Amino acid sequence: MARIVEISALEAPELDVYARLTEAQLRNRLEPEKGVFIAESAKVIDVALRYGYEPVSMLMERRHLSGQGAALMDRCGDIPVYTADREVLERLTGYTVNRGILCAMRRPAGQLMKDVCAGARRIAVLEGIVDSTNIGAIFRSGAALGMDAVLLTEGCCDPLNRRAVRVSMGTVLQVPWAYVGGWPEAGLAELRALGFVTVAMALSGECVDIDDARLAAAEKLAVVLGAEGDGLAARTVAGCDWTVRIPMKNGVDSLNVAAAGAVAFWQLRAR
């Protein structure tokens, strides 16, 4: 059963995880998983628990102890639940606690590319996407629109970044993901060895429209999305099997990467 701990000193070291650690420090906080991440709101925490993530502690407004937080605490076992009124928590965290509940959870062990791709028909590959909001939005639309897995290059934002988890509404905890090494040459070669046709979402080179029937007909498809602003690297575009564009009107030349991803996931979904 969870242990209720009234917050009396904002400087208590056990509260560092919620207020004073950087994202890099969170990734390397605890043994043996070498880190934690923060889940915000009852909905996201519920998703994390359903998918087997291990809670370490919780921080919640006092009013939630007998409300929506009660059911969560019943599922979390013997962990500390730090509590105070909203005003105290805002002084601790420096901002409003989203929906009044935070949960520190152990980071899972990293997965291998070949494992998350096993059995997948549609995957998203993210190259150098650093904005946590975009990462979260891409995972959310990928989960909703049929992406079986997500691969990230080393330059991408951590999917378990606090904002990414929140924006994704917990879908980063549902969709299998892994980092891909040796990008682009070795990574693209491994994708082909796994049977994937690779599709670069870009405006350069010889493009085909996204509604080309040959794309949707592919048994296994990897949709490759590039960084905000610069898009995909020229080497990546050259190495992919197809370069694909979304036809646009009114002089608009491109979409935000998260919006483009949602369009691509819908149009290129497995039929």
ABEGO torsion letter per residue (X at the ends): XBBBBBBABAABAAAAAAAABBAAAAAAABOAAGEBBBBBEAAAAAAAAAAGBBBABBBBBAAAAABAAAAAAAAAEBBBBBBBBAAAAAAAAGBBBBGGBBBBBBBBBBBBAAAAABGBABBBBBBGBABAAAAAAAAAAAAAAGBABBBBBAABBBAABAAAAAAAGGAAAABBBBBBBGOAAAAAAAAAAAGBBBBBBBABEBBBBAABAAAAABABBBBBBBBBGAEBBAAAAAABABBBBBBBBGGBABBBAAAAAAAAAAAABBX
